[in-house]
Amino acid sequence: MMEQYITGDPNFHVLVELATMMIIQLMYAVVTFLVCRKQNWNAWLLALVVLIPFLGMLAFLVIFLTTLLKTLDRLNALEGKEATGR
C-alpha cells in the first residue's frame, strides 16, 4: 500500500503525453486558421477539424499540400508556363 504513494499515479505519464499532443494540435490549428483565412476557406471549420487527434494531423497535411500546389500553380501562371504536370 505504501508503494502507491511513493510511485505516484501510474496514469500520470498518459496525461502528460495527451497534454503534449493537444498543445501540438493547438499550434497546428492556429497555423491552419491563418492559412485558411488567407485562402478564403472556412477557417473556423478547418481549425476545429485539425484539433481532432490523429485526424487533425492528416487534415493539416492535406491543407498544406493543397496550399502548396495552389501556390505553385499561381507561380507557373505568373511565369507563363502551362500546368502540364511536369
Backbone atoms as SQL, in Angstrom:
CREATE TABLE atoms (id INTEGER PRIMARY KEY, chain TEXT, resi INTEGER, resn TEXT, atom TEXT, x REAL, y REAL, z REAL);
INSERT INTO atoms VALUES
  (1, 'A', 1, 'MET', 'N', 0.817, -1.188, 0.000),
  (2, 'A', 1, 'MET', 'CA', 0.000, 0.000, 0.000),
  (3, 'A', 1, 'MET', 'C', 0.864, 1.257, 0.000),
  (4, 'A', 2, 'MET', 'N', 1.977, 1.208, 0.670),
  (5, 'A', 2, 'MET', 'CA', 2.870, 2.362, 0.734),
  (6, 'A', 2, 'MET', 'C', 3.506, 2.645, -0.628),
  (7, 'A', 3, 'GLU', 'N', 3.660, 1.621, -1.474),
  (8, 'A', 3, 'GLU', 'CA', 4.265, 1.796, -2.792),
  (9, 'A', 3, 'GLU', 'C', 3.439, 2.728, -3.667),
  (10, 'A', 4, 'GLN', 'N', 2.150, 2.732, -3.468),
  (11, 'A', 4, 'GLN', 'CA', 1.279, 3.594, -4.262),
  (12, 'A', 4, 'GLN', 'C', 1.611, 5.069, -4.035),
  (13, 'A', 5, 'TYR', 'N', 1.963, 5.437, -2.820),
  (14, 'A', 5, 'TYR', 'CA', 2.275, 6.820, -2.522),
  (15, 'A', 5, 'TYR', 'C', 3.681, 7.192, -2.976),
  (16, 'A', 6, 'ILE', 'N', 4.552, 6.229, -3.037),
  (17, 'A', 6, 'ILE', 'CA', 5.932, 6.508, -3.436),
  (18, 'A', 6, 'ILE', 'C', 6.011, 6.687, -4.954),
  (19, 'A', 7, 'THR', 'N', 5.366, 5.814, -5.707),
  (20, 'A', 7, 'THR', 'CA', 5.477, 5.861, -7.166),
  (21, 'A', 7, 'THR', 'C', 4.547, 6.884, -7.796),
  (22, 'A', 8, 'GLY', 'N', 3.509, 7.291, -7.126),
  (23, 'A', 8, 'GLY', 'CA', 2.584, 8.254, -7.698),
  (24, 'A', 8, 'GLY', 'C', 1.539, 7.584, -8.561),
  (25, 'A', 9, 'ASP', 'N', 0.818, 8.388, -9.302),
  (26, 'A', 9, 'ASP', 'CA', -0.262, 7.889, -10.151),
  (27, 'A', 9, 'ASP', 'C', 0.332, 7.189, -11.371),
  (28, 'A', 10, 'PRO', 'N', -0.038, 5.937, -11.622),
  (29, 'A', 10, 'PRO', 'CA', 0.534, 5.238, -12.788),
  (30, 'A', 10, 'PRO', 'C', 0.034, 5.798, -14.121),
  (31, 'A', 11, 'ASN', 'N', -1.051, 6.532, -14.120),
  (32, 'A', 11, 'ASN', 'CA', -1.586, 7.090, -15.361),
  (33, 'A', 11, 'ASN', 'C', -1.121, 8.513, -15.622),
  (34, 'A', 12, 'PHE', 'N', -0.237, 9.027, -14.792),
  (35, 'A', 12, 'PHE', 'CA', 0.213, 10.403, -14.954),
  (36, 'A', 12, 'PHE', 'C', 0.943, 10.607, -16.277),
  (37, 'A', 13, 'HIS', 'N', 1.768, 9.638, -16.685),
  (38, 'A', 13, 'HIS', 'CA', 2.501, 9.791, -17.944),
  (39, 'A', 13, 'HIS', 'C', 1.547, 9.837, -19.133),
  (40, 'A', 14, 'VAL', 'N', 0.422, 9.154, -19.044),
  (41, 'A', 14, 'VAL', 'CA', -0.569, 9.200, -20.128),
  (42, 'A', 14, 'VAL', 'C', -1.159, 10.599, -20.240),
  (43, 'A', 15, 'LEU', 'N', -1.437, 11.221, -19.100),
  (44, 'A', 15, 'LEU', 'CA', -1.966, 12.588, -19.109),
  (45, 'A', 15, 'LEU', 'C', -0.950, 13.585, -19.649),
  (46, 'A', 16, 'VAL', 'N', 0.316, 13.389, -19.319),
  (47, 'A', 16, 'VAL', 'CA', 1.359, 14.279, -19.828),
  (48, 'A', 16, 'VAL', 'C', 1.477, 14.135, -21.343),
  (49, 'A', 17, 'GLU', 'N', 1.437, 12.913, -21.855),
  (50, 'A', 17, 'GLU', 'CA', 1.506, 12.696, -23.302),
  (51, 'A', 17, 'GLU', 'C', 0.297, 13.292, -24.013),
  (52, 'A', 18, 'LEU', 'N', -0.879, 13.137, -23.416),
  (53, 'A', 18, 'LEU', 'CA', -2.098, 13.703, -24.003),
  (54, 'A', 18, 'LEU', 'C', -2.031, 15.231, -24.020),
  (55, 'A', 19, 'ALA', 'N', -1.553, 15.824, -22.947),
  (56, 'A', 19, 'ALA', 'CA', -1.433, 17.281, -22.891),
  (57, 'A', 19, 'ALA', 'C', -0.435, 17.779, -23.930),
  (58, 'A', 20, 'THR', 'N', 0.660, 17.074, -24.101),
  (59, 'A', 20, 'THR', 'CA', 1.652, 17.457, -25.116),
  (60, 'A', 20, 'THR', 'C', 1.062, 17.375, -26.513),
  (61, 'A', 21, 'MET', 'N', 0.319, 16.315, -26.774),
  (62, 'A', 21, 'MET', 'CA', -0.303, 16.159, -28.092),
  (63, 'A', 21, 'MET', 'C', -1.334, 17.252, -28.350),
  (64, 'A', 22, 'MET', 'N', -2.104, 17.616, -27.332),
  (65, 'A', 22, 'MET', 'CA', -3.113, 18.658, -27.510),
  (66, 'A', 22, 'MET', 'C', -2.470, 20.027, -27.730),
  (67, 'A', 23, 'ILE', 'N', -1.324, 20.291, -27.108),
  (68, 'A', 23, 'ILE', 'CA', -0.616, 21.551, -27.349),
  (69, 'A', 23, 'ILE', 'C', -0.127, 21.610, -28.790),
  (70, 'A', 24, 'ILE', 'N', 0.405, 20.497, -29.285),
  (71, 'A', 24, 'ILE', 'CA', 0.856, 20.453, -30.682),
  (72, 'A', 24, 'ILE', 'C', -0.327, 20.633, -31.627),
  (73, 'A', 25, 'GLN', 'N', -1.452, 19.960, -31.347),
  (74, 'A', 25, 'GLN', 'CA', -2.641, 20.105, -32.179),
  (75, 'A', 25, 'GLN', 'C', -3.160, 21.542, -32.155),
  (76, 'A', 26, 'LEU', 'N', -3.051, 22.211, -31.014),
  (77, 'A', 26, 'LEU', 'CA', -3.478, 23.598, -30.912),
  (78, 'A', 26, 'LEU', 'C', -2.608, 24.497, -31.789),
  (79, 'A', 27, 'MET', 'N', -1.308, 24.239, -31.819),
  (80, 'A', 27, 'MET', 'CA', -0.427, 25.015, -32.700),
  (81, 'A', 27, 'MET', 'C', -0.777, 24.764, -34.165),
  (82, 'A', 28, 'TYR', 'N', -1.058, 23.502, -34.515),
  (83, 'A', 28, 'TYR', 'CA', -1.498, 23.180, -35.876),
  (84, 'A', 28, 'TYR', 'C', -2.769, 23.945, -36.227),
  (85, 'A', 29, 'ALA', 'N', -3.697, 24.014, -35.281),
  (86, 'A', 29, 'ALA', 'CA', -4.976, 24.676, -35.534),
  (87, 'A', 29, 'ALA', 'C', -4.790, 26.175, -35.759),
  (88, 'A', 30, 'VAL', 'N', -3.909, 26.807, -35.006),
  (89, 'A', 30, 'VAL', 'CA', -3.662, 28.239, -35.186),
  (90, 'A', 30, 'VAL', 'C', -3.055, 28.504, -36.560),
  (91, 'A', 31, 'VAL', 'N', -2.081, 27.710, -36.945),
  (92, 'A', 31, 'VAL', 'CA', -1.459, 27.893, -38.262),
  (93, 'A', 31, 'VAL', 'C', -2.465, 27.607, -39.369),
  (94, 'A', 32, 'THR', 'N', -3.272, 26.569, -39.203),
  (95, 'A', 32, 'THR', 'CA', -4.297, 26.237, -40.185),
  (96, 'A', 32, 'THR', 'C', -5.305, 27.374, -40.319),
  (97, 'A', 33, 'PHE', 'N', -5.708, 27.945, -39.202),
  (98, 'A', 33, 'PHE', 'CA', -6.652, 29.061, -39.228),
  (99, 'A', 33, 'PHE', 'C', -6.089, 30.227, -40.038),
  (100, 'A', 34, 'LEU', 'N', -4.828, 30.566, -39.810),
  (101, 'A', 34, 'LEU', 'CA', -4.221, 31.695, -40.528),
  (102, 'A', 34, 'LEU', 'C', -4.088, 31.415, -42.019),
  (103, 'A', 35, 'VAL', 'N', -3.679, 30.194, -42.360),
  (104, 'A', 35, 'VAL', 'CA', -3.517, 29.848, -43.774),
  (105, 'A', 35, 'VAL', 'C', -4.873, 29.814, -44.474),
  (106, 'A', 36, 'CYS', 'N', -5.867, 29.227, -43.843),
  (107, 'A', 36, 'CYS', 'CA', -7.194, 29.118, -44.458),
  (108, 'A', 36, 'CYS', 'C', -7.847, 30.486, -44.628),
  (109, 'A', 37, 'ARG', 'N', -7.590, 31.395, -43.707),
  (110, 'A', 37, 'ARG', 'CA', -8.136, 32.742, -43.842),
  (111, 'A', 37, 'ARG', 'C', -7.540, 33.444, -45.060),
  (112, 'A', 38, 'LYS', 'N', -6.243, 33.217, -45.315),
  (113, 'A', 38, 'LYS', 'CA', -5.604, 33.809, -46.500),
  (114, 'A', 38, 'LYS', 'C', -6.125, 33.189, -47.799),
  (115, 'A', 39, 'GLN', 'N', -6.517, 31.909, -47.736),
  (116, 'A', 39, 'GLN', 'CA', -7.006, 31.212, -48.920),
  (117, 'A', 39, 'GLN', 'C', -8.505, 31.398, -49.138),
  (118, 'A', 40, 'ASN', 'N', -9.167, 32.142, -48.248),
  (119, 'A', 40, 'ASN', 'CA', -10.623, 32.346, -48.291),
  (120, 'A', 40, 'ASN', 'C', -11.390, 31.033, -48.171),
  (121, 'A', 41, 'TRP', 'N', -10.869, 30.131, -47.308),
  (122, 'A', 41, 'TRP', 'CA', -11.554, 28.895, -46.982),
  (123, 'A', 41, 'TRP', 'C', -12.237, 29.081, -45.634),
  (124, 'A', 42, 'ASN', 'N', -13.075, 28.144, -45.247),
  (125, 'A', 42, 'ASN', 'CA', -13.754, 28.214, -43.959),
  (126, 'A', 42, 'ASN', 'C', -12.737, 27.930, -42.850),
  (127, 'A', 43, 'ALA', 'N', -12.152, 28.987, -42.314),
  (128, 'A', 43, 'ALA', 'CA', -11.038, 28.848, -41.374),
  (129, 'A', 43, 'ALA', 'C', -11.457, 28.221, -40.058),
  (130, 'A', 44, 'TRP', 'N', -12.615, 28.606, -39.532),
  (131, 'A', 44, 'TRP', 'CA', -13.053, 28.066, -38.238),
  (132, 'A', 44, 'TRP', 'C', -13.320, 26.573, -38.328),
  (133, 'A', 45, 'LEU', 'N', -13.975, 26.134, -39.376),
  (134, 'A', 45, 'LEU', 'CA', -14.297, 24.712, -39.523),
  (135, 'A', 45, 'LEU', 'C', -13.023, 23.876, -39.655),
  (136, 'A', 46, 'LEU', 'N', -12.113, 24.307, -40.500),
  (137, 'A', 46, 'LEU', 'CA', -10.898, 23.533, -40.703),
  (138, 'A', 46, 'LEU', 'C', -9.995, 23.552, -39.479),
  (139, 'A', 47, 'ALA', 'N', -9.980, 24.657, -38.738),
  (140, 'A', 47, 'ALA', 'CA', -9.199, 24.701, -37.496),
  (141, 'A', 47, 'ALA', 'C', -9.781, 23.740, -36.462),
  (142, 'A', 48, 'LEU', 'N', -11.105, 23.628, -36.407),
  (143, 'A', 48, 'LEU', 'CA', -11.726, 22.684, -35.481),
  (144, 'A', 48, 'LEU', 'C', -11.449, 21.236, -35.885),
  (145, 'A', 49, 'VAL', 'N', -11.419, 20.970, -37.180),
  (146, 'A', 49, 'VAL', 'CA', -11.105, 19.617, -37.653),
  (147, 'A', 49, 'VAL', 'C', -9.671, 19.255, -37.278),
  (148, 'A', 50, 'VAL', 'N', -8.764, 20.213, -37.377),
  (149, 'A', 50, 'VAL', 'CA', -7.364, 19.955, -37.055),
  (150, 'A', 50, 'VAL', 'C', -7.183, 19.675, -35.558),
  (151, 'A', 51, 'LEU', 'N', -8.082, 20.135, -34.725),
  (152, 'A', 51, 'LEU', 'CA', -7.973, 19.877, -33.281),
  (153, 'A', 51, 'LEU', 'C', -8.276, 18.432, -32.898),
  (154, 'A', 52, 'ILE', 'N', -8.900, 17.679, -33.794),
  (155, 'A', 52, 'ILE', 'CA', -9.214, 16.273, -33.512),
  (156, 'A', 52, 'ILE', 'C', -7.918, 15.468, -33.607),
  (157, 'A', 53, 'PRO', 'N', -7.552, 14.748, -32.542),
  (158, 'A', 53, 'PRO', 'CA', -6.298, 13.983, -32.583),
  (159, 'A', 53, 'PRO', 'C', -6.275, 12.980, -33.728),
  (160, 'A', 54, 'PHE', 'N', -5.119, 12.778, -34.307),
  (161, 'A', 54, 'PHE', 'CA', -4.826, 11.881, -35.419),
  (162, 'A', 54, 'PHE', 'C', -5.495, 12.325, -36.715),
  (163, 'A', 55, 'LEU', 'N', -6.799, 12.531, -36.734),
  (164, 'A', 55, 'LEU', 'CA', -7.473, 13.031, -37.926),
  (165, 'A', 55, 'LEU', 'C', -6.961, 14.433, -38.244),
  (166, 'A', 56, 'GLY', 'N', -6.697, 15.200, -37.215),
  (167, 'A', 56, 'GLY', 'CA', -6.199, 16.558, -37.392),
  (168, 'A', 56, 'GLY', 'C', -4.842, 16.606, -38.056),
  (169, 'A', 57, 'MET', 'N', -3.989, 15.648, -37.748),
  (170, 'A', 57, 'MET', 'CA', -2.667, 15.607, -38.381),
  (171, 'A', 57, 'MET', 'C', -2.795, 15.369, -39.879),
  (172, 'A', 58, 'LEU', 'N', -3.689, 14.473, -40.253),
  (173, 'A', 58, 'LEU', 'CA', -3.910, 14.210, -41.682),
  (174, 'A', 58, 'LEU', 'C', -4.550, 15.412, -42.368),
  (175, 'A', 59, 'ALA', 'N', -5.513, 16.041, -41.710),
  (176, 'A', 59, 'ALA', 'CA', -6.158, 17.220, -42.281),
  (177, 'A', 59, 'ALA', 'C', -5.149, 18.347, -42.453),
  (178, 'A', 60, 'PHE', 'N', -4.273, 18.518, -41.473),
  (179, 'A', 60, 'PHE', 'CA', -3.223, 19.546, -41.542),
  (180, 'A', 60, 'PHE', 'C', -2.325, 19.302, -42.748),
  (181, 'A', 61, 'LEU', 'N', -1.937, 18.053, -42.964),
  (182, 'A', 61, 'LEU', 'CA', -1.086, 17.711, -44.100),
  (183, 'A', 61, 'LEU', 'C', -1.795, 17.981, -45.425),
  (184, 'A', 62, 'VAL', 'N', -3.059, 17.610, -45.527),
  (185, 'A', 62, 'VAL', 'CA', -3.827, 17.829, -46.763),
  (186, 'A', 62, 'VAL', 'C', -3.992, 19.325, -47.043),
  (187, 'A', 63, 'ILE', 'N', -4.275, 20.102, -46.011),
  (188, 'A', 63, 'ILE', 'CA', -4.454, 21.549, -46.184),
  (189, 'A', 63, 'ILE', 'C', -3.165, 22.184, -46.695),
  (190, 'A', 64, 'PHE', 'N', -2.033, 21.791, -46.136),
  (191, 'A', 64, 'PHE', 'CA', -0.785, 22.396, -46.571),
  (192, 'A', 64, 'PHE', 'C', -0.337, 21.909, -47.938),
  (193, 'A', 65, 'LEU', 'N', -0.596, 20.663, -48.270),
  (194, 'A', 65, 'LEU', 'CA', -0.268, 20.214, -49.622),
  (195, 'A', 65, 'LEU', 'C', -1.138, 20.914, -50.661),
  (196, 'A', 66, 'THR', 'N', -2.408, 21.093, -50.344),
  (197, 'A', 66, 'THR', 'CA', -3.307, 21.810, -51.251),
  (198, 'A', 66, 'THR', 'C', -2.855, 23.255, -51.427),
  (199, 'A', 67, 'THR', 'N', -2.454, 23.893, -50.340),
  (200, 'A', 67, 'THR', 'CA', -1.976, 25.269, -50.408),
  (201, 'A', 67, 'THR', 'C', -0.690, 25.358, -51.220),
  (202, 'A', 68, 'LEU', 'N', 0.208, 24.399, -51.013),
  (203, 'A', 68, 'LEU', 'CA', 1.463, 24.386, -51.763),
  (204, 'A', 68, 'LEU', 'C', 1.209, 24.228, -53.254),
  (205, 'A', 69, 'LEU', 'N', 0.351, 23.290, -53.623),
  (206, 'A', 69, 'LEU', 'CA', 0.058, 23.075, -55.040),
  (207, 'A', 69, 'LEU', 'C', -0.632, 24.287, -55.667),
  (208, 'A', 70, 'LYS', 'N', -1.520, 24.917, -54.910),
  (209, 'A', 70, 'LYS', 'CA', -2.195, 26.116, -55.402),
  (210, 'A', 70, 'LYS', 'C', -1.193, 27.248, -55.617),
  (211, 'A', 71, 'THR', 'N', -0.244, 27.385, -54.714),
  (212, 'A', 71, 'THR', 'CA', 0.784, 28.417, -54.830),
  (213, 'A', 71, 'THR', 'C', 1.695, 28.144, -56.025),
  (214, 'A', 72, 'LEU', 'N', 2.064, 26.889, -56.227),
  (215, 'A', 72, 'LEU', 'CA', 2.902, 26.546, -57.372),
  (216, 'A', 72, 'LEU', 'C', 2.184, 26.798, -58.685),
  (217, 'A', 73, 'ASP', 'N', 0.883, 26.539, -58.741),
  (218, 'A', 73, 'ASP', 'CA', 0.110, 26.841, -59.948),
  (219, 'A', 73, 'ASP', 'C', 0.098, 28.342, -60.230),
  (220, 'A', 74, 'ARG', 'N', -0.025, 29.141, -59.185),
  (221, 'A', 74, 'ARG', 'CA', -0.013, 30.595, -59.366),
  (222, 'A', 74, 'ARG', 'C', 1.351, 31.074, -59.860),
  (223, 'A', 75, 'LEU', 'N', 2.421, 30.494, -59.325),
  (224, 'A', 75, 'LEU', 'CA', 3.763, 30.877, -59.782),
  (225, 'A', 75, 'LEU', 'C', 3.972, 30.492, -61.240),
  (226, 'A', 76, 'ASN', 'N', 3.500, 29.320, -61.621),
  (227, 'A', 76, 'ASN', 'CA', 3.612, 28.906, -63.016),
  (228, 'A', 76, 'ASN', 'C', 2.816, 29.832, -63.928),
  (229, 'A', 77, 'ALA', 'N', 1.654, 30.275, -63.477),
  (230, 'A', 77, 'ALA', 'CA', 0.846, 31.189, -64.281),
  (231, 'A', 77, 'ALA', 'C', 1.549, 32.542, -64.424),
  (232, 'A', 78, 'LEU', 'N', 2.217, 32.986, -63.384),
  (233, 'A', 78, 'LEU', 'CA', 2.954, 34.244, -63.471),
  (234, 'A', 78, 'LEU', 'C', 4.134, 34.149, -64.428),
  (235, 'A', 79, 'GLU', 'N', 4.757, 32.979, -64.478),
  (236, 'A', 79, 'GLU', 'CA', 5.886, 32.779, -65.381),
  (237, 'A', 79, 'GLU', 'C', 5.436, 32.469, -66.802),
  (238, 'A', 80, 'GLY', 'N', 4.148, 32.260, -66.998),
  (239, 'A', 80, 'GLY', 'CA', 3.619, 31.998, -68.332),
  (240, 'A', 80, 'GLY', 'C', 3.707, 30.547, -68.742),
  (241, 'A', 81, 'LYS', 'N', 3.956, 29.672, -67.787),
  (242, 'A', 81, 'LYS', 'CA', 4.033, 28.253, -68.088),
  (243, 'A', 81, 'LYS', 'C', 2.666, 27.623, -67.940),
  (244, 'A', 82, 'GLU', 'N', 2.443, 26.574, -68.724),
  (245, 'A', 82, 'GLU', 'CA', 1.205, 25.832, -68.599),
  (246, 'A', 82, 'GLU', 'C', 1.347, 24.807, -67.483),
  (247, 'A', 83, 'ALA', 'N', 0.241, 24.468, -66.857),
  (248, 'A', 83, 'ALA', 'CA', 0.252, 23.435, -65.832),
  (249, 'A', 83, 'ALA', 'C', 0.109, 22.087, -66.523),
  (250, 'A', 84, 'THR', 'N', 1.227, 21.522, -66.949),
  (251, 'A', 84, 'THR', 'CA', 1.202, 20.256, -67.687),
  (252, 'A', 84, 'THR', 'C', 1.415, 19.064, -66.778),
  (253, 'A', 85, 'GLY', 'N', 1.813, 19.304, -65.539),
  (254, 'A', 85, 'GLY', 'CA', 2.064, 18.205, -64.633),
  (255, 'A', 85, 'GLY', 'C', 3.502, 17.741, -64.647),
  (256, 'A', 86, 'ARG', 'N', 4.366, 18.397, -65.424),
  (257, 'A', 86, 'ARG', 'CA', 5.779, 18.022, -65.463),
  (258, 'A', 86, 'ARG', 'C', 6.619, 19.070, -64.821);
